[in-house]
Amino acid sequence: MRVLRRFDRHRLQPIAPRAVSERHCPRTARLMAACRLGTGPACRHWAEPSGRAHIEMPFGCYQVEDAEIARRAALQLDGSWAMAGASKAGRWALRARALWADLAWWRALQPGDAWDAGEAADATALAGFVPRRTTLVIVGRAPDAAGLRTLAELERRAPAWRRAVRVLLVGAPPGTARHLSY
């Protein structure tokens, strides 16, 4: 069942918590706030579970200079650190809450809802990607022409998705995406 998978492992790799040196910093908080803008409400009418979800900004692509800040944001948004600090019962409760949020089509996206987050080898690896839940993707190198076409195709298809996607291009030259200095 698609809902039970963490994320698309064919296109994304999980981020190891040891990939960052600390858990909190003001730059990460600003990046997370920017990523959350326009991701909601992402709900459908209670009587139309297969209806179209309203998402203010279904796709966003940003340039980020520091890979560690991007990884730190991903680990916070996907709940990795919350899971690591929880007891066994607490981990089950976190999983149940995330599953409930995924299944409750009538419920608006909440700030504490778990995201899917991972790293893509490059932008072309995202061809055909469809999000299961609100997703943060980190791309570690600047996209080439094929990667830019893939990102443009994702943006074109995004209004049909049920959840928003944010792509962080680490170290991409200015002008590749809307530039955020984090």
Backbone bond lengths (Angstrom), bond angles and torsions (degrees), N, CA, C in turn:
res aa  C-N    CA-C-N  psi(-1)  N-CA   C-N-CA  omega(-1)  CA-C   N-CA-C  phi
1 M - - - 1.458 - - 1.523 108.73 -
2 R 1.326 116.59 131.62 1.457 122.41 -174.54 1.525 112.79 -59.54
3 V 1.316 117.45 -35.73 1.465 121.54 -177.08 1.533 111.45 -64.93
4 L 1.315 118.28 -29.90 1.452 121.10 -175.48 1.529 113.64 -81.61
5 R 1.330 118.45 -14.59 1.462 120.08 177.52 1.516 110.12 -75.63
6 R 1.344 116.96 150.51 1.461 120.04 179.08 1.520 110.53 -69.85
7 F 1.296 116.23 -52.49 1.463 121.95 174.86 1.517 108.26 -168.10
8 D 1.282 116.11 179.88 1.463 122.49 -177.14 1.533 109.50 -70.96
9 R 1.313 117.30 94.02 1.464 121.75 -177.70 1.525 113.38 -71.18
10 H 1.315 117.36 -11.55 1.464 118.99 175.54 1.517 111.09 -76.01
11 R 1.310 116.68 -26.17 1.456 120.96 -177.33 1.527 113.56 -110.90
12 L 1.330 116.87 -25.19 1.471 120.95 -175.20 1.523 110.96 -124.09
13 Q 1.308 114.71 147.30 1.462 121.58 173.89 1.522 108.10 -112.92
14 P 1.333 117.11 140.69 1.473 118.69 178.88 1.528 110.79 -66.02
15 I 1.313 114.62 156.55 1.458 121.39 179.49 1.520 108.12 -99.06
16 A 1.304 116.54 126.38 1.462 120.97 -179.89 1.523 109.25 -76.85
17 P 1.343 118.27 133.53 1.472 119.92 178.87 1.530 113.22 -57.63
18 R 1.303 117.47 -25.94 1.472 119.40 178.81 1.531 112.65 -76.29
19 A 1.346 117.95 -0.85 1.463 122.50 -179.92 1.526 112.08 -76.02
20 V 1.336 117.41 -4.91 1.459 120.78 179.19 1.519 109.39 -129.18
21 S 1.330 115.70 154.51 1.458 120.00 -175.19 1.526 113.44 -88.58
22 E 1.319 118.38 -24.94 1.462 121.38 -179.75 1.517 109.46 -146.06
23 R 1.321 116.85 164.92 1.465 120.20 -176.57 1.515 114.34 -91.01
24 H 1.310 118.82 -30.54 1.460 120.64 -172.40 1.518 110.71 -130.10
25 C 1.317 115.29 143.03 1.459 121.54 169.28 1.525 107.48 -162.12
26 P 1.312 118.50 153.61 1.473 120.81 -177.36 1.529 112.57 -61.92
27 R 1.319 118.30 -34.30 1.474 120.55 -179.48 1.531 110.45 -66.36
28 T 1.329 116.94 -36.81 1.463 120.07 178.06 1.524 110.09 -67.46
29 A 1.320 116.97 -41.63 1.470 120.53 178.64 1.526 110.44 -60.17
30 R 1.326 117.97 -41.27 1.471 121.14 178.66 1.526 110.63 -66.61
31 L 1.327 117.65 -40.09 1.457 120.78 178.40 1.530 110.77 -63.78
32 M 1.336 116.69 -43.72 1.464 120.09 178.97 1.530 110.71 -62.44
33 A 1.309 117.46 -41.00 1.467 120.85 178.41 1.526 110.34 -62.64
34 A 1.322 116.98 -41.95 1.464 120.49 178.71 1.529 110.85 -64.56
35 C 1.321 117.26 -40.08 1.465 121.23 179.52 1.522 111.66 -66.74
36 R 1.309 117.40 -33.81 1.470 121.04 -178.68 1.529 113.09 -74.68
37 L 1.331 117.06 -23.37 1.468 120.16 -178.80 1.524 110.29 -57.46
38 G 1.312 116.12 127.70 1.448 121.36 174.62 1.515 116.19 77.57
39 T 1.346 118.69 10.07 1.463 120.29 -178.96 1.522 112.98 -83.58
40 G 1.306 118.13 -11.08 1.463 120.60 -175.34 1.502 112.21 -115.43
41 P 1.311 116.20 -177.02 1.445 127.04 -2.91 1.526 113.48 -74.86
42 A 1.341 117.83 -18.63 1.469 122.77 174.81 1.528 113.26 57.64
43 C 1.311 116.36 33.87 1.468 119.15 177.33 1.529 108.60 -119.27
44 R 1.310 113.69 164.94 1.457 121.18 177.52 1.520 107.70 -123.03
45 H 1.314 116.67 159.98 1.454 120.91 179.26 1.523 108.90 -57.62
46 W 1.327 117.39 143.64 1.466 121.43 -175.32 1.525 112.32 -59.56
47 A 1.332 117.27 -28.38 1.465 120.59 -178.77 1.532 112.77 -90.18
48 E 1.329 117.11 -2.17 1.467 121.06 -178.56 1.526 111.41 -127.83
49 P 1.317 118.49 73.16 1.461 119.90 -178.09 1.521 113.97 -62.13
50 S 1.319 117.60 -24.25 1.463 119.14 179.37 1.528 111.92 -100.56
51 G 1.329 116.52 9.35 1.463 121.02 179.90 1.522 112.02 -70.06
52 R 1.299 114.81 176.56 1.458 121.57 -179.08 1.527 110.07 -81.57
53 A 1.313 116.45 132.60 1.464 121.75 178.02 1.529 109.69 -81.97
54 H 1.320 115.94 143.16 1.464 120.34 175.21 1.523 108.24 -92.85
55 I 1.327 115.55 117.91 1.465 122.11 177.02 1.521 106.45 -129.17
56 E 1.312 116.75 124.65 1.460 120.63 -176.97 1.526 112.45 -60.05
57 M 1.331 117.37 -45.88 1.462 122.11 -179.97 1.532 107.60 -137.45
58 P 1.332 118.14 90.09 1.461 120.45 -173.34 1.519 114.90 -67.35
59 F 1.331 118.60 -22.18 1.464 120.73 -178.59 1.513 109.52 -138.96
60 G 1.306 116.42 135.06 1.452 121.86 175.42 1.510 109.43 -141.13
61 C 1.309 115.85 136.65 1.463 121.20 -179.54 1.519 107.25 -127.44
62 Y 1.323 116.37 122.92 1.455 121.17 -174.50 1.519 111.44 -128.59
63 Q 1.300 115.01 149.05 1.465 121.10 173.79 1.518 107.87 -91.83
64 V 1.325 116.44 131.97 1.457 122.18 178.21 1.531 107.17 -129.89
65 E 1.313 116.69 132.99 1.459 119.93 -176.00 1.526 113.75 -79.90
66 D 1.315 118.37 -32.56 1.460 122.08 -172.32 1.531 111.03 -111.42
67 A 1.336 116.33 115.32 1.471 121.28 -179.16 1.520 111.95 -62.55
68 E 1.322 118.20 -33.54 1.459 120.20 -178.82 1.524 111.48 -65.09
69 I 1.313 116.98 -38.76 1.466 120.12 178.00 1.526 110.04 -65.21
70 A 1.321 117.17 -40.90 1.467 120.93 177.80 1.526 110.40 -63.35
71 R 1.330 117.24 -44.18 1.471 120.60 179.59 1.526 111.34 -65.99
72 R 1.332 117.13 -38.68 1.459 120.91 178.87 1.529 110.10 -63.28
73 A 1.314 117.30 -42.58 1.465 120.93 177.68 1.526 110.43 -62.39
74 A 1.326 116.73 -42.07 1.465 120.44 179.53 1.525 111.46 -62.27
75 L 1.316 117.25 -43.56 1.469 120.76 -179.23 1.516 111.90 -66.35
76 Q 1.323 117.06 -32.74 1.462 119.45 177.23 1.524 111.18 -75.16
77 L 1.331 116.99 -42.04 1.462 119.89 -177.86 1.523 113.06 -70.41
78 D 1.331 117.49 -34.25 1.471 118.26 -177.84 1.520 113.57 -86.72
79 G 1.320 117.60 -2.14 1.457 120.97 175.59 1.517 115.08 82.44
80 S 1.325 118.13 10.83 1.472 120.80 -178.98 1.521 111.67 -57.68
81 W 1.333 116.82 -44.79 1.462 119.29 -178.02 1.524 111.30 -72.42
82 A 1.310 117.56 -34.67 1.471 119.71 176.17 1.525 109.64 -63.06
83 M 1.330 117.08 -41.21 1.469 121.16 178.34 1.525 110.91 -65.31
84 A 1.325 116.76 -41.21 1.465 120.63 -177.45 1.523 111.56 -65.14
85 G 1.325 117.70 -32.02 1.460 120.97 -177.75 1.518 114.57 -92.21
86 A 1.329 116.89 0.00 1.470 120.13 -175.87 1.531 111.25 -97.36
87 S 1.313 114.56 155.97 1.463 120.79 173.24 1.527 108.36 -71.60
88 K 1.325 116.49 175.12 1.456 119.90 178.58 1.536 110.50 -59.38
89 A 1.325 116.55 -44.71 1.465 120.33 177.72 1.526 110.74 -64.96
90 G 1.316 116.60 -37.39 1.459 120.84 178.22 1.522 111.98 -64.98
91 R 1.337 116.97 -39.09 1.466 120.49 177.05 1.532 110.81 -64.02
92 W 1.339 116.37 -41.43 1.464 119.65 177.14 1.526 110.65 -62.73
93 A 1.333 116.62 -40.06 1.468 120.57 178.89 1.528 110.92 -64.72
94 L 1.338 117.42 -41.35 1.465 120.85 177.86 1.526 110.97 -63.75
95 R 1.316 116.87 -42.57 1.471 120.64 178.05 1.531 110.77 -63.52
96 A 1.325 116.24 -43.62 1.473 120.11 -179.89 1.526 110.62 -62.96
97 R 1.331 117.11 -41.17 1.467 120.68 179.43 1.532 110.62 -64.65
98 A 1.335 117.00 -41.12 1.469 120.58 178.35 1.526 110.99 -65.38
99 L 1.316 116.78 -42.19 1.457 120.67 178.86 1.530 110.61 -64.47
100 W 1.317 116.49 -42.63 1.465 120.63 177.31 1.530 110.27 -59.48
101 A 1.323 117.33 -44.74 1.468 120.81 179.48 1.525 110.82 -62.62
102 D 1.331 117.51 -35.78 1.467 120.84 178.59 1.522 111.86 -68.61
103 L 1.319 117.05 -36.73 1.466 121.28 -174.62 1.525 113.99 -86.24
104 A 1.320 117.93 -22.55 1.474 122.25 -175.57 1.531 110.11 -84.40
105 W 1.337 116.85 82.66 1.464 122.54 -174.86 1.520 112.80 -62.42
106 W 1.310 118.60 -25.47 1.463 122.68 -177.39 1.527 112.34 -83.60
107 R 1.310 117.43 -11.46 1.459 122.91 -174.79 1.531 110.45 -89.24
108 A 1.313 116.58 131.33 1.465 120.55 177.09 1.525 110.23 -69.70
109 L 1.315 115.94 147.39 1.455 122.15 176.63 1.528 109.65 -58.10
110 Q 1.321 116.64 133.05 1.462 122.22 -179.35 1.535 109.96 -106.19
111 P 1.329 118.68 152.54 1.470 120.65 -179.49 1.533 113.78 -57.84
112 G 1.320 118.71 -30.44 1.457 120.85 -178.25 1.515 114.98 -90.48
113 D 1.342 117.80 1.40 1.463 120.12 179.68 1.522 110.78 -65.41
114 A 1.318 115.52 142.54 1.466 121.11 179.55 1.525 110.60 -70.93
115 W 1.316 115.02 140.39 1.457 122.71 174.03 1.522 107.98 -101.88
116 D 1.310 116.48 164.46 1.455 121.60 162.35 1.518 105.36 -90.22
117 A 1.318 117.20 142.11 1.459 120.45 178.92 1.514 109.13 -148.80
118 G 1.315 115.76 141.27 1.454 120.18 178.72 1.510 110.93 -170.80
119 E 1.325 113.96 174.58 1.459 121.39 179.55 1.516 109.65 -107.56
120 A 1.311 115.69 137.90 1.456 121.99 175.03 1.523 108.26 -104.84
121 A 1.315 115.99 143.81 1.468 120.22 -179.97 1.524 110.83 -58.16
122 D 1.306 116.62 -42.19 1.459 123.08 174.49 1.520 107.87 -160.38
123 A 1.311 116.62 175.47 1.464 119.79 -175.64 1.525 112.30 -65.31
124 T 1.328 118.56 -31.54 1.460 119.76 -179.10 1.524 112.02 -67.05
125 A 1.328 118.03 -22.15 1.471 121.47 177.36 1.522 111.58 -64.96
126 L 1.322 117.73 -15.25 1.468 121.78 -178.44 1.526 113.32 -88.22
127 A 1.321 117.62 1.30 1.468 120.60 179.48 1.525 108.99 -56.89
128 G 1.323 115.90 128.65 1.457 121.62 178.91 1.522 115.11 80.79
129 F 1.311 118.06 3.03 1.469 121.65 -178.02 1.530 110.54 -64.29
130 V 1.336 115.74 137.51 1.465 123.42 173.35 1.528 106.18 -133.81
131 P 1.334 118.53 123.34 1.468 119.76 -176.74 1.523 113.24 -73.33
132 R 1.309 114.69 144.99 1.463 121.76 173.95 1.523 109.34 -90.45
133 R 1.314 116.38 -40.65 1.466 122.53 174.37 1.524 106.78 -138.90
134 T 1.294 117.97 175.72 1.457 120.69 178.98 1.527 107.22 -51.94
135 T 1.332 116.61 132.20 1.462 120.91 -168.00 1.514 111.87 -130.66
136 L 1.350 114.78 139.31 1.455 122.89 172.23 1.519 107.29 -114.92
137 V 1.326 116.03 122.89 1.465 121.80 179.97 1.520 108.21 -116.43
138 I 1.318 115.38 130.31 1.460 121.29 175.95 1.520 107.79 -105.34
139 V 1.330 115.96 125.93 1.463 121.79 176.28 1.530 106.08 -112.27
140 G 1.318 116.10 118.25 1.453 121.72 -170.94 1.504 117.29 -81.08
141 R 1.315 118.73 -4.00 1.462 118.92 176.85 1.521 109.49 -141.39
142 A 1.323 114.19 156.72 1.463 120.17 -177.31 1.525 109.99 -62.52
143 P 1.326 116.85 136.39 1.465 119.35 -179.06 1.524 112.45 -71.55
144 D 1.325 115.67 141.40 1.460 121.29 172.63 1.524 107.75 -84.79
145 A 1.328 117.96 -169.91 1.462 121.26 -177.66 1.530 111.21 -60.79
146 A 1.333 117.44 -41.37 1.471 120.20 178.80 1.521 110.48 -66.01
147 G 1.323 117.96 -38.61 1.460 121.92 177.69 1.519 111.80 -64.39
148 L 1.332 116.90 -40.05 1.464 120.48 177.72 1.529 110.83 -64.83
149 R 1.335 117.10 -37.85 1.469 120.08 176.37 1.528 110.45 -64.92
150 T 1.330 116.73 -40.07 1.468 120.68 178.32 1.519 110.54 -62.13
151 L 1.333 117.40 -44.99 1.467 120.83 178.92 1.524 111.01 -63.74
152 A 1.326 117.37 -39.51 1.467 120.76 177.73 1.532 110.67 -64.46
153 E 1.332 117.21 -37.61 1.468 120.84 177.88 1.530 110.46 -67.15
154 L 1.320 117.88 -40.93 1.461 120.62 176.55 1.525 110.46 -60.50
155 E 1.314 116.39 -44.66 1.464 120.06 179.90 1.531 110.80 -62.90
156 R 1.324 117.16 -37.71 1.463 121.19 178.95 1.530 111.18 -65.56
157 R 1.338 117.74 -39.02 1.466 122.12 -177.81 1.529 113.51 -83.01
158 A 1.310 117.75 -16.99 1.470 122.51 -172.34 1.524 115.57 -56.17
159 P 1.324 121.75 -36.28 1.473 119.00 -179.68 1.528 114.20 -60.48
160 A 1.314 118.35 -19.57 1.470 120.97 178.93 1.534 112.47 -86.73
161 W 1.324 117.82 -9.33 1.463 121.17 -177.91 1.519 111.34 -75.64
162 R 1.336 115.54 158.91 1.465 121.39 177.56 1.516 112.30 -92.34
163 R 1.319 117.03 -12.29 1.469 122.04 178.32 1.523 109.67 -140.16
164 A 1.319 115.59 156.47 1.458 122.14 -178.01 1.533 111.18 -82.53
165 V 1.325 114.88 157.44 1.465 122.23 176.66 1.520 108.24 -129.80
166 R 1.321 114.92 136.95 1.461 122.31 173.66 1.522 107.66 -120.79
167 V 1.329 115.93 129.52 1.459 121.90 178.40 1.522 107.30 -113.27
168 L 1.330 115.56 127.47 1.465 121.75 177.04 1.515 108.38 -107.11
169 L 1.326 116.57 116.71 1.454 122.03 177.82 1.521 107.93 -93.73
170 V 1.314 116.71 107.37 1.460 121.36 -176.32 1.525 109.37 -81.50
171 G 1.326 115.73 122.91 1.454 121.58 175.26 1.513 115.16 73.13
172 A 1.323 118.34 12.94 1.463 120.62 178.21 1.526 109.17 -70.60
173 P 1.328 117.22 148.27 1.466 119.00 -179.65 1.522 111.65 -63.58
174 P 1.330 117.17 149.14 1.468 120.03 177.55 1.531 110.27 -53.87
175 G 1.320 114.73 141.55 1.454 120.32 -179.60 1.525 112.99 95.13
176 T 1.332 117.90 -12.32 1.456 120.55 178.46 1.517 109.78 -68.49
177 A 1.308 116.54 -37.90 1.463 122.98 178.73 1.515 105.86 -146.13
178 R 1.324 115.54 174.73 1.466 116.96 173.69 1.511 107.53 -57.99
179 H 1.289 116.73 126.69 1.460 120.99 -171.77 1.513 112.20 -85.41
180 L 1.303 115.62 124.07 1.460 122.33 171.58 1.520 107.41 -117.55
181 S 1.287 117.58 129.23 1.464 120.29 -179.91 1.512 110.24 -94.47
182 Y 1.310 116.94 97.33 1.462 121.62 179.80 1.499 108.95 -126.41
